[in-house]
Amino acid sequence: MSTEDKLYRDLQIHLDDHTIGFPATDSGSDIRLLKQIFPEEQAKVAILLTYNYEPLEKIHERASKEGISIEELERVLDETVKRGVIGFRKKDGIKQYRNIPYIVGMLEAVIHTPTKEFLSAHREYLKDGLFWKSFLSTKIPQMRTIPIEKSITLERHVGTYDEINDIIKITDAIPITIPKIVKKERVLFVFNPIIAVLKELLNFIILFRMK
């Protein structure tokens, strides 16, 4: 195993140790995916993080063992934050960093500027099925009900046919933004429902205006 591959294997093991893991695959798609998400320099600091927010000084206690200065650590962490693949917040004016899951987390950051290599690795990684098994088997849900001791009235407002009719009549163009990943990889199953809805919407608008 090369030094580079060992780095990404160590990162995979580190991420897999969290609540929502990042399991290894026989196909090697896990390593190929991590290489697309983290450049080597950023992979080295991602290993130093946990799922808990921590200040720079505490992270540097681990980084110093690797010979990384606190200034260098801050620079790389901030560059990684800009790419959205690690968590960041300021608390009482102090920077704090942490790891985030692949879904929901890293994927949503990388999705805006996907490469062919990323799409290929992502598709194969999900196809392997081990990530979904880890994702669905965790006993800690990513979304949960929080009691606020206050009654909330549920109101659903569904537009009527006449309201939609009026909107279309007064609108010259209806802009629809499609993520780049959809344009580049239409077979990616995550977005198939979105594509289907957009097609139906466009068909409706076209037929309506032909009347």
Backbone hydrogen bonds, N-H to C=O, Kabsch-Sander energy under -0.5 kcal/mol:
donor,donor_aa,acceptor,acceptor_aa,energy
6,K,2,S,-2.3
7,L,3,T,-1.9
8,Y,4,E,-1.9
9,R,5,D,-2.3
10,D,6,K,-2.7
11,L,7,L,-1.9
12,Q,8,Y,-2.4
13,I,9,R,-2.4
14,H,10,D,-2.2
15,L,11,L,-2.8
16,D,12,Q,-2.3
17,D,13,I,-0.7
17,D,14,H,-0.8
18,H,15,L,-1.5
21,G,19,T,-0.8
28,G,25,T,-0.8
32,R,28,G,-2.0
33,L,29,S,-2.3
34,L,30,D,-2.0
35,K,31,I,-2.0
36,Q,32,R,-1.1
37,I,33,L,-1.5
38,F,34,L,-3.0
43,A,39,P,-2.4
44,K,40,E,-1.7
45,V,41,E,-0.8
46,A,42,Q,-2.0
47,I,43,A,-1.4
48,L,45,V,-0.9
49,L,46,A,-1.1
50,T,52,N,-0.5
54,E,97,Y,-1.9
56,L,95,K,-0.7
59,I,55,P,-1.9
60,H,56,L,-2.4
61,E,57,E,-1.0
62,R,58,K,-0.6
62,R,59,I,-1.0
63,A,59,I,-2.0
64,S,60,H,-2.9
65,K,62,R,-0.7
66,E,63,A,-1.7
67,G,64,S,-1.4
68,I,63,A,-1.7
69,S,67,G,-0.5
73,L,69,S,-2.4
74,E,70,I,-2.2
75,R,71,E,-2.0
76,V,72,E,-2.4
77,L,73,L,-2.6
78,D,74,E,-2.5
79,E,75,R,-2.0
80,T,76,V,-2.2
81,V,77,L,-2.4
82,K,78,D,-1.9
83,R,79,E,-0.9
84,G,81,V,-1.6
85,V,80,T,-1.3
87,G,98,R,-2.8
89,R,96,Q,-1.9
91,K,94,I,-2.4
92,D,90,K,-0.5
94,I,91,K,-1.5
96,Q,89,R,-2.4
97,Y,54,E,-2.4
98,R,87,G,-1.6
99,N,50,T,-3.4
105,G,102,Y,-0.7
106,M,101,P,-2.5
107,L,102,Y,-2.8
109,A,105,G,-0.9
109,A,106,M,-0.8
110,V,106,M,-2.3
111,I,107,L,-2.0
112,H,109,A,-0.7
113,T,110,V,-1.4
119,L,115,T,-2.5
120,S,116,K,-2.3
121,A,117,E,-2.2
122,H,118,F,-3.2
123,R,119,L,-2.5
124,E,120,S,-2.0
125,Y,121,A,-2.5
126,L,122,H,-2.3
127,K,123,R,-2.0
128,D,124,E,-1.9
129,G,125,Y,-0.6
129,G,126,L,-0.8
131,F,125,Y,-0.5
133,K,129,G,-1.7
134,S,130,L,-2.0
135,F,131,F,-3.1
136,L,132,W,-2.7
137,S,133,K,-1.3
138,T,134,S,-0.8
153,T,151,S,-0.5
154,L,152,I,-0.6
155,E,153,T,-0.6
157,H,155,E,-0.5
158,V,156,R,-0.7
159,G,157,H,-0.6
164,I,160,T,-2.1
165,N,161,Y,-2.6
166,D,162,D,-2.2
167,I,163,E,-1.9
168,I,164,I,-2.4
169,K,165,N,-2.0
170,I,166,D,-1.7
171,T,167,I,-0.6
171,T,168,I,-0.7
172,D,170,I,-0.5
178,I,176,I,-0.6
182,V,179,P,-1.2
183,K,179,P,-1.4
184,K,180,K,-2.3
185,E,181,I,-2.0
188,L,185,E,-1.7
191,F,188,L,-1.8
192,N,188,L,-0.6
192,N,189,F,-0.6
195,I,191,F,-2.4
196,A,192,N,-2.3
197,V,193,P,-2.1
198,L,194,I,-2.4
199,K,195,I,-2.3
200,E,196,A,-2.1
201,L,197,V,-2.4
202,L,198,L,-2.6
203,N,199,K,-2.5
204,F,200,E,-2.2
205,I,201,L,-2.2
206,I,202,L,-2.5
207,L,203,N,-2.5
208,F,204,F,-2.4
209,R,205,I,-2.2
210,M,206,I,-1.0
211,K,208,F,-1.2
